[in-house]
Amino acid sequence: MAERTLRVLVGKPGLDGHDRGAKIIARAFRDAGFEVIYTGLHQTPEQIVSAAIQEDVDCVGLSILSGAHNTLLPKVMQLLTEKDVTDIKVFGGGVIPEDDIPGLKAAGICEVFTPGTSTEDIVAWVKSNVQPRA
């Protein structure tokens, strides 16, 4: 039986209106052979979690530039936990200060990619750290 293609959801939580980076990483995931679901701009954590569950994704990548990462990213983790969905890995990227990364990881965010991280490095991290869900 062939292994299932990784399914990744790329989400833009909050009022952040800049999606160029999210579109670039979504394209990089697609080019790497992943199935990509892009939620579009201005999504609530509830909408992102609902889409992740409905689309049966293996991981969620959250792109955020607005400065609300300490609120919105942990809220996504909280909602997944409340829905007893603990096998979807969540990672983030964008303008996130280094000092905030330990708190995000403590909240369950698996990895945080800061500006300047190459798409190749992000794709390699997903390939190494995310397995298709059963």
Secondary structure, DSSP 8 states (H G I E B T S, - for coil): ------EEEEE-BTT----HHHHHHHHHHHHTT-EEEE--SSB-HHHHHHHHHHTT-SEEEEEE-SS-HHHHHHHHHHHHHHTT--SSEEEEEES--GGGHHHHHHTT--EEE-TT--HHHHHHHHHHH-----
